[in-house]
Every structure is written in structure tokens, then in C-alpha cells.
Amino acid sequence: MRNFLKGKKMWGYVSGTYVVPKNTEEGDTASIDAWEANNAKIITWINNSVEHFIGTQLTKYETAKEV
């Protein structure tokens, strides 16, 4: 998974380099939306790569880093 995410340039979401933007000013909503979309993609990829019973245990986490 690490190599896959590095290839997609998304490893920072798991390593903690990329964190959700805190500034919610109007101009930053696009960056927050992009962060949330990428985070959701990574969680989906992880869930699709593990056994079902493991995936059900991961639903309580909200970020790729937590997963």
C-alpha cells in the first residue's frame, strides 16, 4: 500500500505530512474539499485491499492516517 500511495503522490495523508487545512475562509474551501476527497480515496483503497472483517473494524476511523 505504501508504494501504491507513493506512486499516487498521496503517502503524505498516511504519514501525516498532509493534514486537513484549518483555514475555512471562502478561498480555502476547494483545498478542504480536495483533502477530504483524497482522504476518502485512500480509505477506500485500503478497505478494498483487506479482508472484509478487517475493513469493518476500520469504519470507526475518519482519516487515512488513523486507518
Secondary structure, 3 states (H helix, E strand, C coil): CHHHHHHCCCHHHHHCCCCCCCCCCHHHHHHHHHHHHHHHHHHHHHHHCCCHHHHHHHHHCCCCCCC
